[in-house]
Amino acid sequence: MKTVATFPEVAEAQVIRSVLEGHGIEAVIPNEQTAEIAPPYLWASGGVQLQVAEEDFETAKAVLATFETTDNDVAGDDSEPTSS
């Protein structure tokens, strides 16, 4: 397994794991229980890791790049919804 991303919170890692799994990429959070029970231990080691199989690494990175671009576009849109 290879770390594809690191997060400050377990909930963020879980959301991104779901995104990857939705694209057919198996992803794991190796220390998920520790992250939920004792987050400071993982903060000290660099955060919550999200891992994928080595053969899925490049595809996972591409999915994450697309997700981050889409997420930023949505988050940066302060306009009110319009009705037709």
N, C-alpha and C positions, 0 to 999 in steps of 0.2 A: 504494500500500500504506500501511496505517496501523498503528502500533504498538498492539497490544492488551494487551501485558504485557511487563515487563522482569524478568529473573531474574539472580541472582548466579552461577549455574552453567549451562553449556550443557546438561547432562543434564536439568535441570529443564525448560528450554525445549523440549527434544526430547520429553519425556513429554507436556507440555501440547499441543505440536503434534500428537502422535498422538491425543490426546483430541479436539481440534478436527477433525482429519481424519476421525475416526470419526463425527463429526456432519455430515460432508459439507462442511466449511469448509476450503478450501485455506489453509495457513499456511506461512510461510517464516521462517527465521532468517537474515537477510541476511549476517551475518558469522560463520557457523557454523564455517568452517575456522579463522579467527582465534581464535575462542573456544576451540577444541580445542587449537590449537598454542601460543597466547600469551595466556592468559586475562587477565593484568594489563593488556593494552592495552584490553580491553573494560571491565574494572573501572573504569579511569580515565575512561571515557566514559559510565559510568552502568549498565553491565551488558549482558546478552545480551538483545537485543530479539526479540520474536516479533511478526510482522506478518501482517495479513490484508487482503484487498481492502476498500476503503471500504464497499462495499455489504454486506459480511458483518460489519462491525465490531460492530454492536449485538447481533446473534445470537451472535457469539463471546463478547462480554462476558457475556451471559446464560448461555451454556454454562459459562464459567469460574466464574461466581458459584455455579452449581449444583454444579460439581465441587469448589470450595473448601468449600462447606457440607458436602457428603458426606465429603470428605477429613477435615475437622476432626471430624466426628462419629465417624468410624472411628478416627482418631488419638487422640481423647479417651476412647475406651472401653477402660478398663483391666480390665474384667471378664474372667474366664476363660470359655472356651467351655463350654457345658453340653451334656450328652448326655441324650437322652430315654430 
